[in-house]
Every structure is written in structure tokens, then in C-alpha cells.
Amino acid sequence: MNITSSLRHFRDLLLQQEDLNFLLTNRLPRAAVTRFMGWFSQIRQPLVRRASIAAWKLFADLDLSDAKKQQFDSLHDCFIRELKPGARPIDTDPTRLTSPSDAIVGACGAVDGDQVFQAKGFPYTLTDLFGARASEAAEVYRDGCYATLRLTSSMYHRFHAPQDCSVQHVTYHSGDTWNVNPIALARVERLFCKNERAVIHTTLERGGHPVALVPVAAILVACIRLHWLDTLLHLRYRGPHELPGGARFAKGQEMGWFQHGSTILVFAPRGFELAAGIAPGAAIRMGQALMTLPEAG
């Protein structure tokens, strides 16, 4: 067994030790570590860049074969890489809502009233997620449909419009930076409601249906870029927290990105259903069918 294989074997053993994994990824000074990573990842010194990306490849299954470019200015530049044209075919069926990102599907299915699950036995409410002042917005998705999309560190980190839509407004919530891996989701109650997040309220051009996308930041991430805003949303951002919409996107068009990787929650109203094959643990790529729209009536 060579050094690379040995290190990856050690990584796999570490991931299997849930207590140790949780300790290492959540009991650190999360905000400080995240700010440091934000600074470190943007260092453009060639030796630092090469060593950082090499280490990343050792401890994650990083595949850059579909990246638009192969030479990067920094670790950050690699994190937010663009893809080659056509690398993610978009499902053009107008009755389907597509995945906004590459992801592993987490908890998903029907919204029970205004309650959903981050993991078995760990519920949270839409009102809590959207914010205390957003009860009317949360009510739109009562008994609707939802999907949790977890982006691993090595995945493509940009997210895209799931349908032709317009952004109505964004509510930004500053918060914590808990890890959002399955181990943490099964231990930290209401984790998504505690972490930094942006609630993006959209309206689909087809049928006028509302759909909410909620990018949730996490440790080492805590930075969200939305293309229609001049402001970068991060731990030191202090407001305003109600931000304008006014942007229109075609299905599959890029809306923004995470600095590293995290989770996107997708909420649709009653009548939407999960597409075939969408279940916890399933891998999905941006542009593949995620939900089906209600039949026009």
C-alpha cells in the first residue's frame, strides 16, 4: 500500500469513528477556523496553492476532470471552479424542477404541516428556518415537498436555477458554522436553523409557483455569493438582512456559489412531488430532475 492509499485509508477510518469525527469538526473554535480558512484559501503563492490542492486531493475524492480550467490561482479559485460547457446537461422538461447543485440527497419528502426533518428524530419547523418574521412565507410550503441537498467538500460548489424563475427577495440569517455532515445532523437539534443561511424566495414562470432555496453555510464555508447582490454574505456581514430580489434566471443558469461546500434546502408547495429516484443517500448532479410540478388544472 503506497502513501496515498494509506492516507486515504486513515481518512476512511476517521470518518467511521463518529465521536472523533464530531469532536474534530465541531468542537473547534468554528468561527475562528472558518475565518482563517477564508483567508488562507485565497493565498496566491504558488507553493501554498500546490500544497493545499495536493492535500485536498489526498483527503477528499477531488475530481477536476470536468473543470473549465486546470490551473488555479489559489485554493479558493479551485473551490469555486466553473465547469466545462455541457458538463451538466439540464433536464429541459418544463414539468420538472431540477437540482440546483451537485449533491448527496439527505432528508426529503413531504412537509408535515410546517415540520420537516434534518435527520431521523431531529425535526425543525419552516418558521424557525425562515425566521420569526417569516411565518407567512413559511405557510406557503405547509404540507408541501422538500429536499435536502448536501454538497461534500470536493463537489462542484456553484448552484443554479431549478426552473425559469424570478427572485422576489432574500432573507439573510447570520449564525453558527456547525458541520452539516450526517454525524452532526444526527446530534445537533435544529442545526440548519442555527447555522448561517440565506433564504432565497423565487417564483417560477411556469404556473407562478413559489419555490424557496436555502443555502446553509457550515464550518470552513460561511460565505455565500449571490450574483444579483453586490454584497458577499459571510460571518462578519452585519446587515441589512432583508435583501432585494429583482433578478430573473433561466433554468440551469448560475445563481451563486459557496466558498467551499455545504447544503441547499429546496422547498416547494403542496402538489409538488419528488422525482423518481430521489431518496436519502442518492447522488444527484445539477440539472437532473429533483421534483415534478403539479399538473396544470
N, C-alpha and C positions, 0 to 999 in steps of 0.2 A: 504493500500500500504506500503510495507516494505522499508527499507532504500535503498536497492539495486535498487528496482524498481523506487523509487523516483529519485535517481541519474541518472538512465538511461533515465527517462522522462525528466529531466532537460537537459541532453545531447541532446536529440532529439529536444527539443525546441530551444536550442542554435544553432544547425545545421540548423534549419529552418530560423533563423534570419541572412540573408545573409550579411548585412552590418556589424553586430557584428562579425560574423564568419570570414569575410575577415580581419577586423581590428585585431582580436586576433591572426590570423595565418600568417599575412603578414606584419603588421606594427611594429612588434617586431624587435629588432636587430638580423636579421635572422642568419647571420654568427656566431655571438657570442652564440646564443641559440643553434645552431646546434653543435658547438664545445663542448659546455657544455654537451649536451645530449650524444655526443660520449664518453666523459669521464665518465659521471655518469652511463651510461648503462653498463659499464664494471666493476663497483664496485662489488666485490665478497663477501662482507659482507652479511651473511645470512638474517639479519633483513631488510637491504636495498633491497635485492633481493626479498624477500617475499612481502614486502610492495609495491614495484614497480610493480610486476606482478599482485598483487591483484588490484591495482589502474587501471592498464591497462584493466583488465577484467571488471571493473565497467564501463569504458568509451568506450569500444570497444567490439564487439562481438567476443571475442577471443575463439577459439575452438582448444584445444590441443589434441583432441582425436586421431588424425592421426599422432601425433608427434612420432618420433623414441624413444625418451626418455621423461620421465615425470618430472624428477628432473633436474633443470638447475643451472649452476654455477653463473649466473648473468642475468640481464635483456637482455643484448646483446646476451647471449647464447640462450635465448628463442626467440629473434627476428630472429636469423639465423638458427633456428632449422631445422633438417633434418626430413624427413617423414619415416613412416614405409614402408618397402618394399611392392610394389604393391599398395600403397595408391593412385597413379595416373596412371591408365592404359594409355599406349601410343597407339594412333591410328597408326597401322602398315601399313596402305595403302600407298604405295610409291608415289602415285599421290597427297598426301595431305601434306601440311605444317601444323605442329601442333603449338599450342600456347606455347611459351617458359615459360609461368608463369600462375599462378592463377591470375585472373584479372576481372575487370568490363570493358567491351568494351566501349571506347569513340568514338570520331570521326573516321570514317573508310570509305573505298570505293575506288573510282578511283582517281588517281592523275591527276589533271588538268594542263597539261604541267608540270611545276615543283612546282605547288602550291597545298597545302593541308590545312586542317582546324584543329585548336585545339578545336574550338567551333564555333557555328553558327556566322558568321560575323567576325571571327577572323582568317584570313589566315596567313600562313607563307610559305616560299619557302624552298625547299630542299637545295639549295645552302647556304642559311642563316643557316640552321640547321647543315649541314655537315661542314660548314666553308668556308671562302672566297677562300681558295686554293683548294677546293674540287669540283669545278664546273664540272669537268669531271666525278667524281664519282656520283654526283647528276644527271647528264644527263642520266645515266644508268636507272634511275627509272622514267624518263619522261613518262607521260601517263600510269604509272603502277598502282599498287594496294598498299593500306596501311591500317594499323590498329593501333589504339591507345589502349594500354592495361594499365589500371590504377590499381595498387596494393594498397589496403587500408592497414591501419596500422596493422590490425590483421591478414592479409593473410600470407600465406607461402611466404617467401621472396627470395627464390632461383630461378634462371632461367636456362633454359635447351635448348639444340639444337633443332630447329624445324624440322630438317631433317639431314640425314648424310651429313656432310659438313666439310670444312676446313676454318680456319680463315686466311684471307690474311693479314690484318693489322688493327690496331685500331688508331683512332684519338681521343685524349682526349681534351676536352674544359673545362677549369676552368670557373666558372661563379657564378651566384647568387643562392639563395636557396628559391625561391618563392614556396609557397604551390602549388600543382598541382591538387587540387580538382576542381570540375566543377565551383564553385563560382569564383575562381581565374582565371581559363581559360577563363571565360566569361568577365573578366575585364582587364586583363594584356595582351596587344598585344605581339605576338611573344614570349610567355612565355618560350616555350621549347627551343627557340634559345638563351635565356638569361641565363637559368639555367646550372649548371654543368652537363656534359654529356659525354658519350663515344660512338663513332660511330664505331661499330664492322662490318667490311666488311667480308662477308663469300661467299664461292662458294659451291653450292650444288653438291654432287657427281652425282645426277640424272640430266642429261641434262646440267650440267655446269652453271646453272643459278646463278646469283648473288643475294644475299639477305642481306639486312642491318638490324641489330638490334641496336637500340639506347636506352640504359638505361639512363634515365634522373633522376638526383637526385633532392631532394627537402628539405624544412626545416625539421630539425631533422634527415635527411638521409645523404646526401652529402658524401657518402663513398661507393665506388663500388669495389668489389673484383672480378677479373677475374683469373681463375685458372691457365692459362698459363703464367701469369706475376708474377714476384716476388714483384712488386710494388703495394701498396694499393693506389687507386686513391681517393683523398679527397681534401678538401679545401686548405690545406697547400702544396699540391703537386705542384712543380714548373717546371716539365719537365723531360725528353723530352715529347713532345705532340704527336709525331708520334711514335707509339709503334709496336713491331713486332707481326706477326701472327705465322703461322707455326704449329698451333695446329689443330688436327682433332678430330671430335666428331661424335659419333653415335646418331641417332635420340633419343631424350629423355635424353641424357647424360647431367649431370650438367655442366654448363659453368661458373657460378659465383653466386654472391648474392649482394643484397642491405643490408646496415646495418639495415634499418627499412622497408621502403616501398616507392614506387614512381611509375614511369611509364616506360614502354618499348614501343617504337615505332618500328613497323615492316614494312619494305618496300620491295616490290618485283617488278620486271619489267613487262612490258606490256605482257599480256597473262595470268597472274595470276588473280584469282577471289576469292572473299570472299566465304568461305564455307557456307553451309545452316545454318541459324540461327544466323549468326554473324551480329549484328546490335548494334547501340548505346544503352547502358543500359543492354545488355545481360551479364550474368555471365558466365565465362569460366574457366576451370581448365587446368593446364599444361597437355599437352598430347592430348587434344581434337583438332579436326580439326579446323584450322583457315583460311587457303586458299587452293585452288586447283591449282596444277601446270598446265601449258599449255599442251595440247595434243601433244604427240611426233609426229613430222612431217618430 
